Amino acid sequence: MLRRSRHGRILHLRRPVVTQRPMHLTLRVHDGLPSLRRDEVLARFRELMAAAQLRGLRLVAWALMPNHIHILAVPTSAAALRDAMRYAVGQLARFLNRLWGRQGKVFVERFWSACCRSVRQGWAALNYVLRNPTAAGLRRPWDAGDAYTATDEQTMARDPFLRSFLGTCPRQRRALLARMADGPVPFVPLAVRLQPALPGL
C-alpha cells in the first residue's frame, strides 16, 4: 500500500508492483464534478480498458462509481502498469473535460494501488470491487447486474493465481461472481468448495 503525506495525498515513492498477482487500483475525481456513471463515459472507459490490455494490463474486474473508479488487474511488468495507466488516465481526463465543457484537472491525484500478494487478499479485493455499487446503494442485491461493473472471463480462465481460488468451471465462477456482487462472500478454500456431497445428503 502506498504511503500518504500528512495532508493525505499519495507520496511519489516507488510504487510496489507484483506481476503474478492482481493489483487493486483506484482513481478519484475532484469534488463537484458530474457522475461518471453515464453511458458516454462507460463507452469511452471500455475502449480505454481494451487499450490498456494491449499495453500489458490484464484486467480482472472494474467498477465505475459516481466519483471514483476501481480496477483489479494483473500487470505484466512495472513499466506496463505505468504506461497503461498513464495512457488510460490521460485520455479519460481529456474526454471528460470535453464532455463536461471544462478545463483543468479531473483526477485528484495519481492512482492509489495495493498488491494482492495472497489468495485471501485477492479474494477480498475482488469482493470489494464487485460489491461496491451494491454497498453504495447504486444497485439492489436482487438486480440482475450492474452495467457499470464488469469482469474479464479470459483473464480469470487463464491466470493460474485466479484459478487457484475461483476454479476452472465457467458456470460455477459466474455464479460465485454474481454472489460477490450482491454482498461480501466469505473466503472458503477451493478444495473445500469442490468437495463432492456425501451420498444420501
SULLINSUL-V14634 format. One record per backbone hydrogen bond with DSSP energy under -1.0 kcal/mol. CO is the residue of the C=O (numbers start at 1). NH is the residue of the N-H. Records with the same first field share a line. If there is no record, write none. Layout:
CO: NH, NH
This chain:
3: 11
5: 8
9: 5
11: 13
22: 116
23: 73
24: 114
25: 71
26: 112
27: 69
28: 108
30: 33
36: 38
38: 42
39: 43
40: 44
41: 45
42: 46
43: 47
44: 48
45: 49
46: 50
47: 51
48: 52
49: 53
50: 54
52: 57
53: 56
56: 76
58: 74
60: 152
61: 72
62: 150
63: 70
66: 36
67: 29
68: 65
69: 27
70: 63
71: 25
72: 60, 61
73: 23
74: 58
77: 81
78: 82
79: 83
80: 84
81: 85
82: 86
83: 87
84: 88
85: 89
86: 90
87: 91
88: 92
89: 93
90: 94
91: 95
92: 96
93: 97
94: 98
95: 99
96: 100
97: 102
106: 30
112: 26
114: 24
115: 117
118: 122
119: 123
120: 124
121: 125
122: 126
123: 127
124: 128
125: 129
126: 130
127: 131
131: 135
132: 136
133: 138, 139
134: 137
140: 143
146: 149
148: 64
150: 62
152: 156
153: 157
154: 158
155: 159
159: 163
160: 164
162: 165, 166
163: 167
169: 173
170: 174
171: 175
172: 176
173: 177
174: 178
175: 179
176: 180
177: 181
178: 182
179: 183
189: 193
190: 194
192: 195
198: 201
